[in-house]
Amino acid sequence: MSDPAPTSNRAEDGAPPGVPGVRPWGLVGTALAVALTVVLVLGAGSDVYAVLGYPDPGAPTKLGVNLLRLVFDLAGAGCLGGLVFAALFTVPQRGGMVSPDGYAALRTAGTAAWLWGAAGLLLSVFDAADSAGQAVTDGLTLDGWLGLLRALDAPKAWLLSASLALVLGVACRSTLRWRTTLALTVLAGLALLPPVLVGHAATNGGHDFASDAMSFHVVAAALWLGTLFAVIAHARRRGSNPEIVARRYRRLAATCWVVLAVSGVIGSLVLVPPGRWLGEYGSLVLYKVGLLLLVGLVSVPLRRRVTRSAPDRFRGMLRLAGAELALLLVTLGISMGMAHVPPPNLLDRDATASDLLIGYNLPDFPNAWQLVTQWRFDLLLGTAAVVLAMLYALGVRRLRAHGQRWPVGRTVSWLAGCLVLLVATSSGVGSYAPATFGVHMTAHLLLNMLGPALLVLGTPVNLCLRALPRAGRGEPYGPREWLLGVVDSPVARWLSHPVLASLLLVGSLYALYPTGLFQLVMQEHWAHTIMNVYFLGSGWLWFWSVLGVDRTPRRVPQLARLGVTLGMMPALAFFGVLVLSMSEPIAENYYRTLDLPWSVDLMTAQQAGALIGWLGGEVPMLLVLIVLLRQWHREEGDDDDADYEGMFARLESTRS
């Protein structure tokens, strides 16, 4: 049973007096989005299906798929935006409860989540029929749908997103705690991704770039549009803190515009090769770029001026919101047409096996020179490495500007950790990691051991707590409070237990490589990305909990940390022995399917990878032992000094 709703005597129905209603703009934008979807889908005819090799399923099925996609995207944006508003734009009450403004945003997000889930469930049926060239109206049976669900990836993706959306609908209805909204916001962003990861961007050459770029693109678009929904609703009910809400929305919209522009350019360059920009798909891309430029160059700069000059902040927020909403909805309608038209690179029949599996070719043997020079930037983790280094440097600069010192060694350690992350994912090591097991284990060690250790020694949580300002009284929480909300959460306390962190770190080795799971993971780019994120995250958790140099949710005794480290060493050594003793290559079918022009003996590469994993895993453990023993010695020395001082104090008091 949900708790009673908080009440507020500030809420009013309708827009502030003297401001043109936003609703007509929204209705016009929605009507144009629907019209564009219908025109673009019907205008494409049956040529699209003929090129892909299956029959036209008919207008009802085609329109059903794309109009449901429109509902799916709008509802997903509404859910994500409501959660973002509740988590980042409102002032929590005492005890961590959401405010009335946050509660209103949560309820809106919950309603959108139910619509989102319903659209996803229907899409799993319509898209299955559309992909099979079968009309839904011809009587798609349950057995037929289940067969298509097993054979096709897209219906599975819609079903997964729908399931997550329905979970969000239940959670938004039942939760009233601010900290929970942070977790639900992350879940809502992830729920948008499954259809993207199996769509047009995930096929053919360059799909590693295209799928990562489209993931950024879709989340940024949903975040911008959904937060705009929430801000309009907040202004219409005349909620609290209009100045702060307007300022944060300006920053969020500007950031989303930059992400949309960069990711859109990258994705378009991959999906539309040079010389094909005048085709149907290329023309839609150009129209979308024009609208994006119009929104960015007009609304983003003008919003600051309008909100500052308006005597009523609510009136200022709503003045440009209607036109901005209409433009974003029209852009979404063009996106629906692009989803129906296959991009030119999908029709490239010259793609190699490595193009289809990993997204690019590797014509040369991975010698030392290739590992150093063969760079291919990882849009997710490579970008994370660069952004984390910049943010850390800004934090140190801020401390120095306030006359505070920060140890140089910590800065060097953090920047070295970011460099290790960049090398492991974007250098020749990252490029060749999917192609041979020995290089993969090198990247694994960099992501799972060396990189996290260096990052933890940089003590970023302590830096953030010193550099970030506190939120003012009565103001929405800022980055410092968001960080504390995560670090001090029960989930973080549970995950940072050294025993659980050790199981997450070493357990992945035994679950991934000897079981056949590694072969399944390497066949999909999104699964490979999740694996790398898991390596980095589990390594961070272990070193964060065991080294004890940064702010953590729990304080672990020194002896317990030593015991956990000593227990990890034989577990890592046994894994190396296990892989060395295996009689068959790990992921043999995957490596042979790559069909690379150079050949590597799979067993030799596997044994080299086992030795790298064995020796490379033991060295960081020895370094951790040295650090822990030094900490223990220092603590005992401090205790001895304290005892001596106490003894001398007692002697002096006795003499007097």
Long-range contacts (C-beta under 8 A, 24 or more apart in sequence): 2-173, 2-174, 2-176, 3-176, 5-103, 5-107, 6-93, 6-97, 6-98, 6-99, 6-100, 6-103, 6-176, 7-100, 8-100, 8-101, 10-100, 10-237, 10-238, 10-239, 10-240, 11-100, 11-104, 11-237, 11-238, 11-239, 12-236, 12-237, 12-238, 13-236, 13-237, 14-236, 15-235, 15-236, 15-314, 15-318, 16-235, 16-238, 16-312, 16-314, 16-315, 16-318, 18-315, 19-314, 19-315, 19-318, 19-319, 20-322, 21-322, 22-232, 22-236, 22-318, 22-321, 22-322, 22-325, 24-322, 25-321, 25-322, 25-323, 25-325, 25-326, 26-322, 26-325, 26-326, 26-329, 28-326, 29-325, 29-326, 29-327, 29-328, 29-329, 29-330, 30-329, 32-326, 32-329, 32-330, 32-333, 33-70, 33-329, 33-330, 33-332, 33-333, 33-336, 34-67, 34-70, 34-333, 35-333, 36-330, 36-333, 36-334, 36-336, 36-337, 37-63, 37-66, 37-67, 37-70, 37-333, 37-336, 37-337, 38-63, 38-67, 39-337, 40-284, 40-333, 40-334, 40-336, 40-337, 40-340, 40-341, 41-66, 41-336, 41-337, 41-340, 44-280, 44-337, 44-340, 44-341, 48-340, 48-341, 48-342, 49-133, 51-342, 51-347, 52-342, 54-131, 54-132, 54-133, 55-133, 55-134, 56-133, 57-129, 57-130, 57-132, 57-133, 57-134, 57-135, 57-136, 58-135, 58-137, 60-135, 60-136, 60-137, 61-126, 61-129, 61-130, 61-134, 61-135, 61-136, 61-137, 62-130, 62-340, 64-122, 64-126, 64-136, 65-123, 65-126, 65-127, 65-130, 65-340, 66-336, 66-337, 66-339, 66-340, 67-336, 68-119, 68-122, 68-123, 68-126, 69-119, 69-123, 69-336, 69-339, 70-332, 70-333, 70-336, 71-115, 71-119, 72-116, 72-119, 72-120, 72-123, 72-158, 72-161, 73-222, 73-332, 73-335, 73-336, 74-225, 74-332, 75-112, 75-113, 75-115, 75-116, 75-119, 75-165, 76-112, 76-116, 76-161, 76-165, 76-188, 76-191, 76-192, 76-222, 76-226, 77-112, 77-221, 77-222, 77-223, 77-225, 77-226, 77-229, 78-108, 78-109, 78-112, 78-115, 78-116, 78-226, 78-229, 79-109, 79-110, 79-112, 79-113, 79-116, 79-165, 79-168, 79-172, 79-188, 79-226, 80-109, 80-185, 80-188, 80-189, 80-192, 80-222, 80-223, 80-226, 81-109, 81-222, 81-223, 81-225, 81-226, 81-227, 81-228, 81-229, 81-230, 82-106, 82-108, 82-109, 82-110, 82-112, 82-172, 82-226, 82-229, 82-230, 83-109, 83-168, 83-172, 83-181, 83-184, 83-185, 83-188, 84-185, 84-223, 84-226, 84-227, 84-230, 84-252, 85-227, 85-230, 85-231, 85-234, 86-178, 86-181, 87-178, 87-181, 87-182, 87-184, 87-185, 87-482, 88-185, 88-248, 88-476, 88-477, 88-482, 89-230, 89-231, 89-234, 89-241, 89-244, 89-245, 89-248, 89-249, 89-476, 90-178, 90-240, 90-241, 90-476, 91-240, 91-241, 91-474, 91-475, 91-476, 91-477, 92-178, 92-477, 96-177, 96-178, 96-179, 97-176, 97-177, 97-178, 98-176, 98-177, 98-178, 98-181, 99-240, 101-234, 101-239, 101-240, 102-178, 102-181, 103-176, 104-233, 104-234, 104-237, 104-239, 105-230, 105-233, 105-234, 106-172, 106-175, 106-176, 106-181, 107-172, 107-173, 108-229, 108-230, 108-233, 109-168, 109-172, 109-184, 109-188, 110-168, 110-169, 110-171, 110-172, 110-173, 111-169, 113-165, 113-166, 113-168, 113-169, 113-172, 113-188, 114-165, 114-166, 114-169, 116-161, 116-162, 116-165, 116-168, 116-169, 116-191, 117-162, 117-163, 117-165, 117-166, 117-168, 117-169, 118-162, 119-162, 120-158, 120-159, 120-161, 120-162, 120-163, 120-165, 121-158, 121-159, 121-162, 123-155, 123-158, 123-162, 124-149, 124-155, 124-156, 124-158, 124-159, 124-162, 125-155, 127-152, 127-154, 127-155, 127-158, 128-152, 128-154, 128-155, 131-155, 153-198, 154-195, 154-198, 154-199, 156-194, 156-198, 157-194, 157-195, 157-197, 157-198, 158-194, 158-195, 160-194, 161-191, 161-192, 161-193, 161-194, 161-195, 164-190, 164-191, 165-191, 178-477, 178-485, 179-485, 179-489, 182-482, 182-485, 182-486, 183-491, 189-219, 189-222, 189-223, 192-218, 192-219, 192-222, 193-218, 193-219, 193-526, 197-524, 197-525, 197-526, 199-339, 200-271, 200-339, 200-342, 200-343, 200-346, 201-267, 201-270, 201-271, 201-343, 202-525, 202-526, 203-346, 203-356, 204-345, 204-346, 204-348, 204-351, 204-355, 204-356, 205-345, 205-348, 205-351, 205-352, 205-355, 205-356, 205-359, 205-360, 206-270, 206-345, 206-355, 206-359, 206-360, 207-270, 207-359, 207-525, 208-358, 208-359, 208-360, 208-376, 208-379, 208-525, 209-266, 209-267, 209-270, 209-359, 209-379, 210-266, 210-267, 210-270, 210-271, 211-525, 211-526, 212-378, 212-379, 212-380, 212-529, 213-263, 213-264, 213-266, 213-267, 213-270, 213-379, 214-263, 214-267, 215-380, 216-259, 216-262, 216-263, 216-379, 217-259, 217-260, 217-263, 217-264, 217-267, 220-255, 220-256, 220-259, 220-260, 220-263, 221-256, 221-260, 221-328, 221-331, 221-332, 221-335, 223-252, 223-256, 224-252, 224-253, 224-256, 224-257, 224-260, 224-328, 225-325, 225-328, 225-329, 225-332, 227-252, 227-253, 228-253, 228-321, 228-324, 228-325, 228-328, 229-325, 231-317, 231-321, 232-317, 232-318, 232-321, 232-325, 235-314, 235-317, 235-318, 235-321, 236-318, 238-314, 241-474, 241-475, 241-476, 242-313, 242-314, 242-317, 243-313, 244-475, 244-476, 245-317, 245-476, 246-303, 246-307, 246-313, 246-316, 246-317, 248-476, 249-317, 250-300, 250-303, 250-304, 250-307, 253-299, 253-300, 253-303, 254-300, 257-292, 257-295, 257-296, 257-300, 260-292, 261-292, 261-296, 264-288, 264-289, 264-292, 266-379, 270-345, 271-343, 271-344, 271-345, 271-346, 272-343, 272-344, 272-345, 273-344, 273-345, 273-348, 276-344, 279-344, 280-341, 281-338, 281-341, 281-342, 281-343, 281-344, 282-344, 284-334, 284-337, 284-338, 284-341, 285-338, 287-334, 288-331, 288-334, 288-335, 288-338, 291-327, 291-330, 291-331, 291-334, 292-331, 294-327, 295-324, 295-327, 295-328, 295-331, 299-323, 299-324, 299-327, 352-595, 353-593, 353-594, 353-595, 354-435, 354-594, 354-595, 354-596, 357-434, 357-522, 357-523, 357-590, 357-593, 357-594, 358-434, 358-435, 358-525, 358-594, 359-525, 360-431, 362-431, 362-432, 362-435, 362-596, 363-597, 363-598, 364-598, 365-598, 365-600, 366-428, 366-432, 366-435, 366-436, 366-439, 370-428, 370-432, 371-427, 371-428, 371-429, 371-432, 371-439, 372-427, 372-428, 373-428, 374-427, 374-428, 374-431, 374-432, 375-426, 375-427, 375-428, 375-431, 376-426, 376-430, 376-431, 377-426, 378-425, 378-426, 378-430, 380-529, 380-533, 381-421, 381-424, 381-425, 381-426, 381-529, 381-532, 381-533, 381-536, 382-422, 382-425, 382-426, 384-421, 385-418, 385-419, 385-421, 385-422, 385-425, 385-426, 386-418, 386-422, 388-414, 388-418, 388-421, 389-414, 389-415, 389-418, 389-419, 392-418, 392-458, 392-460, 392-463, 395-463, 395-464, 395-467, 395-468, 396-463, 396-467, 398-467, 399-463, 399-466, 399-467, 404-466, 406-463, 406-466, 410-457, 410-458, 410-459, 410-463, 411-458, 413-454, 413-455, 413-457, 413-458, 414-454, 414-455, 414-457, 414-458, 414-460, 415-458, 416-454, 417-450, 417-451, 417-452, 417-453, 417-454, 417-455, 417-457, 417-458, 418-455, 420-446, 420-450, 420-451, 420-454, 421-446, 421-447, 421-451, 421-455, 421-536, 424-451, 425-532, 434-522, 434-528, 435-591, 435-594, 435-596, 436-591, 436-600, 436-605, 437-585, 437-586, 437-587, 437-591, 437-602, 437-605, 437-606, 437-608, 437-609, 438-605, 438-606, 438-608, 438-609, 438-612, 440-609, 441-608, 441-609, 441-610, 441-612, 441-613, 441-616, 442-609, 442-612, 442-616, 443-532, 444-535, 444-613, 445-612, 445-613, 445-616, 445-617, 447-532, 447-535, 447-536, 447-539, 448-505, 448-535, 448-536, 448-538, 448-539, 449-539, 449-616, 449-617, 449-620, 450-620, 451-536, 451-539, 452-536, 452-539, 452-540, 452-542, 452-543, 452-544, 453-539, 453-543, 453-547, 453-620, 453-623, 453-624, 455-540, 455-543, 456-540, 456-543, 456-544, 456-547, 456-549, 456-550, 457-547, 457-549, 459-549, 459-550, 459-551, 460-550, 461-487, 461-550, 461-551, 461-552, 462-550, 462-551, 465-551, 487-551, 487-552, 487-553, 488-553, 489-553, 492-553, 493-553, 493-554, 495-541, 496-541, 496-544, 496-545, 496-552, 496-553, 496-554, 497-545, 497-554, 498-542, 498-545, 498-546, 498-556, 498-560, 498-561, 498-564, 499-564, 501-538, 501-541, 501-542, 501-544, 501-545, 501-546, 502-542, 502-564, 502-567, 502-568, 502-571, 504-538, 504-541, 504-542, 505-538, 505-539, 505-541, 505-542, 505-568, 506-568, 506-571, 506-572, 506-575, 508-534, 508-535, 508-538, 509-572, 509-575, 509-613, 510-575, 510-578, 513-575, 513-579, 513-586, 514-578, 514-579, 514-582, 514-586, 516-587, 518-586, 518-587, 519-586, 519-587, 519-588, 519-589, 519-590, 522-587, 522-590, 523-590, 543-624, 546-624, 546-628, 547-624, 547-627, 547-628, 548-631, 558-628, 558-631, 558-632, 558-635, 561-628, 562-625, 562-628, 562-629, 562-632, 565-621, 565-624, 565-625, 565-628, 566-625, 568-621, 569-618, 569-621, 572-613, 572-614, 572-617, 572-618, 572-621, 573-614, 573-617, 573-618, 575-613, 575-614, 575-617, 576-610, 576-611, 576-613, 576-614, 576-615, 576-617, 577-614, 579-606, 579-607, 579-609, 579-610, 579-613, 580-607, 580-610, 580-611, 580-614, 582-606
